[in-house]
């Protein structure tokens, strides 16, 4: 019998029925405090690993000779750390301060032949930037960092709770540490919406696992205001709720989750369509102004082959991030097989697979796949399952090395050498 599922192991993964059982104890603030006490070690592990990588990232930026020019070209400031607010971060700051403009505006970076529209960026994150800025007096850059950092910590706690429920606290701690060092994790402490989305998605999945259906539906609805790939989360929550309805579990609440979940995404896409005068306005803007469109994987396949053959690419300046993305894409089949062997709850499997289906077959910026796949956190549960058998000293060294390396491959390689 597998070491992962063997009942003789104290840190084993429970069955689907065990994973779906409602948690004991009262709700409300006492339960919240109890969760805080349980998750405090995970938060400490995540913060230590993330801070270590972040320190390496800042040290590399300080030694860079070109960051100031790139920052200015792509919307950042003159200081090294302000690169964290460049690229897409500048769009989020602009929306937080100025709001949306339905007309096309020149692309950040002064690319004269390309015009882009701010409505490609969903409203939840810039709205929170504005709220935090008005409450604290911070500028858009500082407020964006606050929202992202706090969201990354919430995500770490949610991921810990998921892994702890499936396989015990040790696996939960390792999962929280891995969240800090994943290939795309450089955007977790930057003016980007990724941490916020993962926090909402992980909480929604945890609510499904604990059969809090209305909470799951509400979190999924809110996530729909944050990123278009929330469609994967909606599909996963709706599938899990439909299974519960088919089994006649939990009364009407799964139906409530189904009815609530999609309206954030539908509402924003509908607003864009209304403002732009076409129902398919968002997908049209993504294709014509941002170069993102579904092509059944042709772009991903041809770019991957070109990289393996050493051919020149359009975005040749992003050579290192492209190679990181290639290695991640090549590892996907292995990660998927390992994930499916764990027999995770349906909501986790469906969410990861749907995220892959939305991301990989799309044309876009190849080097960003490490970031686009960051929300597919169930894929990396298999790594946490494997590492839980490693002794503590070796595990500490492993996480420490990965944390330091993440300062380069998840931070410097994306923000300085590539385009996050």
C-alpha positions as CSV (number, residue, x, y, z in Angstrom):
1,X,0.0,0.0,0.0
2,X,1.2,3.5,-0.7
3,X,2.9,5.4,2.0
4,X,0.7,8.4,1.2
5,X,-2.6,6.6,1.9
6,X,-1.6,3.9,4.4
7,X,-3.8,4.1,7.5
8,X,-0.8,3.0,9.6
9,X,0.8,6.4,9.0
10,X,-0.2,9.0,11.6
11,X,-0.1,11.8,9.0
12,X,-2.2,10.1,6.4
13,X,-4.7,11.6,4.0
14,X,-8.3,11.0,4.9
15,X,-11.0,9.7,2.6
16,X,-13.3,12.0,0.8
17,X,-16.0,11.4,3.4
18,X,-13.6,12.3,6.2
19,X,-12.4,15.4,4.3
20,X,-16.0,16.5,3.8
21,X,-17.2,16.1,7.4
22,X,-18.3,19.3,9.1
23,X,-15.8,20.6,11.7
24,X,-16.5,20.3,15.4
25,X,-16.9,23.2,17.7
26,X,-18.9,26.4,17.7
27,X,-18.8,29.1,15.1
28,X,-18.1,32.8,15.4
29,X,-15.2,34.6,17.1
30,X,-14.2,31.6,19.4
31,X,-13.8,29.5,16.3
32,X,-11.9,32.2,14.5
33,X,-9.5,32.6,17.4
34,X,-9.0,28.8,17.5
35,X,-8.2,28.8,13.8
36,X,-5.7,31.6,14.4
37,X,-3.9,29.6,17.1
38,X,-3.8,26.5,14.9
39,X,-2.5,28.5,11.9
40,X,0.0,30.7,13.7
41,X,3.0,28.3,13.1
42,X,2.1,28.2,9.4
43,X,2.0,31.9,9.2
44,X,5.4,32.1,10.9
45,X,6.9,29.5,8.5
46,X,5.5,31.3,5.5
47,X,6.7,34.7,6.6
48,X,10.2,33.4,7.4
49,X,10.6,31.7,4.0
50,X,9.1,34.6,2.1
51,X,11.2,37.2,3.9
52,X,14.4,35.2,3.2
53,X,13.6,35.1,-0.5
54,X,12.6,38.8,-0.5
55,X,15.9,39.8,1.1
56,X,17.8,37.9,-1.7
57,X,15.6,39.6,-4.3
58,X,16.3,43.1,-2.9
59,X,20.0,42.3,-2.7
60,X,20.0,41.3,-6.4
61,X,18.1,44.4,-7.3
62,X,20.6,46.6,-5.5
63,X,23.4,45.0,-7.5
64,X,21.6,45.4,-10.8
65,X,22.7,48.2,-13.2
66,X,19.6,48.4,-15.2
67,X,16.6,48.4,-12.9
68,X,16.2,52.2,-12.8
69,X,15.8,52.4,-16.6
70,X,13.4,49.5,-16.7
71,X,11.3,50.9,-13.8
72,X,11.0,54.2,-15.7
73,X,10.0,52.5,-18.9
74,X,7.4,50.2,-17.3
75,X,5.9,52.5,-14.8
76,X,8.1,52.1,-11.7
77,X,10.0,54.6,-9.7
78,X,13.7,55.4,-9.4
79,X,14.3,53.1,-6.3
80,X,15.1,49.4,-6.8
81,X,12.2,48.2,-4.7
82,X,9.7,50.2,-6.7
83,X,10.0,47.6,-9.5
84,X,7.4,45.8,-7.4
85,X,4.9,48.4,-8.6
86,X,5.8,48.3,-12.3
87,X,4.4,46.3,-15.2
88,X,0.8,45.4,-14.3
89,X,1.3,47.0,-10.9
90,X,1.2,50.4,-12.5
91,X,-2.2,49.6,-14.1
92,X,-3.6,48.6,-10.7
93,X,-2.3,51.8,-9.2
94,X,-3.7,53.9,-12.0
95,X,-7.2,52.3,-11.7
96,X,-7.1,52.8,-7.9
97,X,-6.5,56.5,-8.3
98,X,-8.3,57.4,-11.6
99,X,-10.8,54.6,-12.1
100,X,-11.6,53.0,-15.4
101,X,-11.6,54.5,-18.8
102,X,-13.6,52.8,-21.5
103,X,-11.5,54.2,-24.3
104,X,-8.1,52.7,-25.3
105,X,-5.1,54.3,-23.7
106,X,-1.4,54.0,-24.5
107,X,0.3,51.0,-23.1
108,X,2.5,51.4,-20.0
109,X,6.0,51.4,-21.3
110,X,5.4,53.7,-24.2
111,X,5.0,51.0,-26.9
112,X,3.6,53.3,-29.5
113,X,2.1,50.7,-31.8
114,X,0.1,49.0,-29.0
115,X,-2.9,50.5,-27.2
116,X,-4.4,48.8,-24.2
117,X,-7.4,49.3,-22.0
118,X,-7.6,49.4,-18.2
119,X,-10.8,47.3,-18.0
120,X,-8.6,44.2,-18.6
121,X,-7.8,44.4,-14.9
122,X,-10.6,43.3,-12.6
123,X,-11.8,45.8,-10.0
124,X,-11.5,44.1,-6.6
125,X,-7.8,44.6,-6.0
126,X,-7.6,48.3,-7.1
127,X,-10.8,49.0,-5.0
128,X,-9.0,47.6,-2.0
129,X,-5.9,49.6,-2.8
130,X,-8.0,52.8,-2.8
131,X,-9.8,51.8,0.4
132,X,-6.5,51.1,2.3
133,X,-4.9,54.2,0.9
134,X,-7.8,56.4,2.1
135,X,-7.7,54.7,5.5
136,X,-4.0,54.8,6.1
137,X,-2.8,57.8,4.0
138,X,-0.5,55.5,2.0
139,X,-0.1,56.1,-1.7
140,X,-1.3,53.6,-4.2
141,X,2.0,51.8,-4.3
142,X,2.2,51.4,-0.5
143,X,-1.5,50.5,-0.2
144,X,-1.1,47.9,-3.0
145,X,1.8,46.3,-1.2
146,X,-0.1,46.2,2.1
147,X,-3.1,44.5,0.4
148,X,-0.9,42.0,-1.4
149,X,1.2,41.1,1.7
150,X,-1.8,40.6,4.0
151,X,-3.5,38.6,1.3
152,X,-0.5,36.3,0.9
153,X,-0.6,35.6,4.6
154,X,-4.4,34.8,4.5
155,X,-3.6,32.5,1.6
156,X,-0.9,30.8,3.6
157,X,-3.3,30.2,6.4
158,X,-6.0,28.9,4.1
159,X,-3.6,26.6,2.4
160,X,-2.4,25.3,5.7
161,X,-6.0,24.6,6.8
162,X,-6.6,22.6,3.6
163,X,-3.4,20.5,3.9
164,X,-3.9,20.0,7.6
165,X,-7.4,18.7,7.1
166,X,-6.2,16.3,4.4
167,X,-2.9,15.1,5.9
168,X,-2.1,16.7,9.3
169,X,-0.3,19.8,10.6
170,X,3.1,18.8,9.3
171,X,1.9,18.7,5.7
172,X,0.1,22.0,6.3
173,X,3.3,23.7,7.5
174,X,5.2,22.4,4.4
175,X,2.4,23.6,2.1
176,X,2.5,27.1,3.7
177,X,6.3,27.1,3.1
178,X,6.0,26.0,-0.5
179,X,3.5,28.8,-1.1
180,X,6.3,31.2,-0.3
181,X,8.8,29.8,-2.8
182,X,6.8,28.6,-5.8
183,X,8.1,29.7,-9.3
184,X,5.7,32.5,-9.6
185,X,5.7,33.6,-6.0
186,X,7.5,36.8,-6.6
187,X,4.2,38.6,-7.2
188,X,2.9,37.6,-3.8
189,X,4.6,40.7,-2.2
190,X,4.2,43.1,-5.1
191,X,1.4,45.3,-6.4
192,X,-0.4,42.4,-8.0
193,X,-3.7,40.7,-7.5
194,X,-2.5,37.1,-7.4
195,X,-2.2,36.8,-3.6
196,X,-5.7,38.1,-3.1
197,X,-7.1,35.7,-5.6
198,X,-5.3,32.7,-4.1
199,X,-6.5,33.7,-0.7
200,X,-10.1,33.8,-1.9
201,X,-9.8,30.6,-3.9
202,X,-8.2,28.6,-1.1
203,X,-10.8,29.8,1.5
204,X,-13.6,28.9,-0.9
205,X,-12.2,25.4,-1.4
206,X,-11.8,25.0,2.4
207,X,-15.4,26.1,2.9
208,X,-16.5,23.4,0.4
209,X,-14.4,20.8,2.2
210,X,-16.0,21.8,5.5
211,X,-19.5,22.0,3.9
212,X,-19.9,25.7,4.5
213,X,-21.7,26.1,1.2
214,X,-23.0,29.6,1.4
215,X,-19.6,30.9,2.5
216,X,-18.0,29.1,-0.4
217,X,-20.5,30.6,-2.8
218,X,-19.9,34.1,-1.4
219,X,-16.1,33.8,-1.6
220,X,-16.3,32.5,-5.1
221,X,-18.5,35.4,-6.1
222,X,-16.1,37.9,-4.7
223,X,-13.2,36.1,-6.4
224,X,-15.0,36.7,-9.7
225,X,-14.3,40.4,-9.2
226,X,-10.6,39.8,-9.1
227,X,-9.4,37.7,-12.0
228,X,-10.9,36.1,-15.1
229,X,-9.5,32.7,-14.2
230,X,-12.1,32.7,-11.4
231,X,-14.1,30.8,-13.9
232,X,-12.1,27.7,-12.8
233,X,-13.0,28.3,-9.2
234,X,-16.7,28.8,-10.1
235,X,-16.7,25.5,-12.1
236,X,-15.1,23.6,-9.2
237,X,-17.4,24.9,-6.6
238,X,-20.5,24.4,-8.8
239,X,-19.3,20.8,-9.5
240,X,-18.8,20.0,-5.8
241,X,-22.2,21.5,-4.9
242,X,-23.9,19.5,-7.7
243,X,-22.3,16.3,-6.3
244,X,-23.6,17.2,-2.8
245,X,-27.1,17.8,-4.3
246,X,-27.0,14.5,-6.1
247,X,-26.1,12.8,-2.8
248,X,-28.8,14.8,-1.0
249,X,-26.3,16.2,1.4
250,X,-26.7,19.5,3.4
251,X,-30.2,20.3,2.2
252,X,-30.6,23.4,0.1
253,X,-27.2,25.0,0.9
254,X,-25.3,23.5,-2.1
255,X,-27.9,25.0,-4.4
256,X,-27.3,28.3,-2.7
257,X,-23.6,28.1,-3.5
258,X,-24.4,27.3,-7.2
259,X,-26.7,30.3,-7.4
260,X,-24.3,32.8,-5.7
261,X,-20.9,31.7,-7.1
262,X,-20.9,33.0,-10.7
263,X,-22.3,36.5,-10.2
264,X,-19.1,38.4,-9.5
265,X,-17.5,37.3,-12.8
266,X,-20.8,37.7,-14.7
267,X,-21.4,41.1,-13.3
268,X,-18.0,42.5,-14.2
269,X,-18.0,41.1,-17.7
270,X,-21.5,42.3,-18.2
271,X,-20.5,45.8,-17.0
272,X,-17.6,45.8,-19.5
273,X,-19.9,44.7,-22.3
274,X,-22.4,47.4,-21.4
275,X,-19.7,50.2,-21.3
276,X,-18.0,49.0,-24.5
277,X,-21.3,48.3,-26.4
278,X,-20.7,44.5,-27.1
279,X,-21.4,41.4,-25.1
280,X,-18.0,39.9,-26.0
281,X,-16.1,43.2,-25.3
282,X,-13.8,41.7,-22.7
283,X,-12.6,38.8,-24.8
284,X,-12.2,41.1,-27.8
285,X,-10.1,43.6,-25.8
286,X,-7.9,40.8,-24.4
287,X,-7.3,39.5,-27.9
288,X,-6.8,42.8,-29.8
289,X,-5.2,44.9,-27.2
290,X,-3.4,42.5,-24.8
291,X,-2.6,39.6,-27.1
292,X,-4.4,37.0,-24.9
293,X,-6.7,34.6,-26.6
294,X,-7.6,30.9,-26.6
295,X,-5.9,29.0,-29.4
296,X,-6.1,25.4,-28.2
297,X,-2.4,25.5,-27.1
298,X,-0.8,26.3,-30.4
299,X,1.2,29.2,-29.1
300,X,2.3,27.3,-26.0
301,X,3.3,24.3,-28.0
302,X,5.3,26.2,-30.7
303,X,7.0,28.5,-28.2
304,X,8.0,25.5,-26.1
305,X,9.5,23.7,-29.1
306,X,11.3,26.9,-30.2
307,X,12.8,27.2,-26.8
308,X,14.0,23.6,-26.7
309,X,15.5,24.1,-30.1
310,X,17.2,27.3,-29.1
311,X,15.4,29.4,-31.7
312,X,15.0,33.2,-31.4
313,X,11.8,34.4,-29.9
314,X,9.9,37.7,-30.2
315,X,10.5,38.3,-26.5
316,X,14.1,37.2,-26.5
317,X,15.1,39.5,-23.7
318,X,13.1,37.2,-21.3
319,X,15.3,34.2,-21.9
320,X,15.6,33.2,-18.2
321,X,11.9,33.5,-17.3
322,X,11.0,31.7,-20.5
323,X,13.2,28.8,-19.5
324,X,11.6,28.7,-16.0
325,X,8.2,28.7,-17.6
326,X,9.3,25.9,-19.9
327,X,10.5,23.7,-17.0
328,X,7.2,24.3,-15.2
329,X,5.1,23.4,-18.2
330,X,7.2,20.2,-18.6
331,X,6.6,19.3,-15.0
332,X,2.8,19.8,-15.2
333,X,1.9,16.2,-16.4
334,X,3.9,14.8,-13.5
335,X,2.3,17.1,-11.0
336,X,-1.2,16.3,-12.3
337,X,-0.6,12.5,-12.0
338,X,0.8,12.9,-8.5
339,X,-2.2,15.1,-7.5
340,X,-4.7,12.6,-8.9
341,X,-3.1,9.8,-7.0
342,X,-3.7,11.6,-3.7
343,X,-7.5,11.2,-4.2
344,X,-8.1,14.8,-3.1
345,X,-11.7,16.1,-2.7
346,X,-13.4,16.8,-6.0
347,X,-13.3,20.6,-5.6
348,X,-9.5,20.6,-5.4
349,X,-9.0,18.3,-8.4
350,X,-11.5,20.2,-10.5
351,X,-10.1,23.6,-9.6
352,X,-6.5,22.7,-10.5
353,X,-7.5,21.0,-13.8
354,X,-9.8,23.8,-14.9
355,X,-7.1,26.4,-14.0
356,X,-4.7,24.5,-16.3
357,X,-7.3,24.3,-19.0
358,X,-7.8,28.0,-18.9
359,X,-4.1,29.0,-18.7
360,X,-2.0,26.6,-20.8
361,X,-4.0,26.6,-24.1
362,X,-3.9,30.4,-24.2
363,X,-1.7,32.7,-26.3
364,X,0.0,35.4,-24.2
365,X,3.3,36.2,-22.6
366,X,5.1,32.8,-22.3
367,X,7.4,33.8,-19.4
368,X,4.3,34.5,-17.3
369,X,3.2,30.9,-17.1
370,X,4.9,30.6,-13.7
371,X,2.6,33.3,-12.4
372,X,-0.5,32.2,-14.3
373,X,-0.2,28.8,-12.7
374,X,0.4,30.1,-9.2
375,X,-3.3,29.8,-8.3
376,X,-3.3,26.0,-9.1
377,X,-2.2,25.2,-5.6
378,X,-3.6,21.6,-5.4
379,X,-0.8,20.6,-7.8
380,X,1.8,21.3,-5.2
381,X,0.1,19.4,-2.4
382,X,1.8,16.3,-3.9
383,X,5.2,18.0,-3.1
384,X,4.1,18.7,0.4
385,X,3.0,15.1,0.8
386,X,6.4,13.9,-0.3
387,X,8.4,16.3,1.8
388,X,6.5,15.4,5.0
389,X,8.6,12.3,5.4
390,X,11.9,14.2,5.3
391,X,13.5,14.7,8.7
392,X,13.3,18.2,10.2
393,X,17.0,19.3,9.7
394,X,17.0,18.2,6.1
395,X,13.6,19.8,5.6
396,X,14.7,23.1,7.0
397,X,17.7,23.1,4.7
398,X,15.5,22.3,1.7
399,X,13.0,25.0,2.4
400,X,15.8,27.5,3.2
401,X,17.6,26.8,-0.1
402,X,14.3,27.1,-2.0
403,X,13.5,30.3,-0.2
404,X,16.8,31.9,-1.2
405,X,16.5,30.6,-4.7
406,X,13.0,32.1,-5.0
407,X,14.5,35.5,-4.5
408,X,16.2,35.0,-7.9
409,X,13.8,32.8,-10.0
410,X,10.5,34.1,-8.5
411,X,11.6,37.7,-7.9
412,X,14.6,39.0,-9.8
413,X,14.2,36.7,-12.9
414,X,10.6,37.9,-13.3
415,X,10.6,41.6,-12.3
416,X,14.1,42.5,-13.5
417,X,14.8,39.9,-16.3
418,X,11.3,39.3,-17.5
419,X,7.7,40.6,-17.4
420,X,5.6,39.4,-14.5
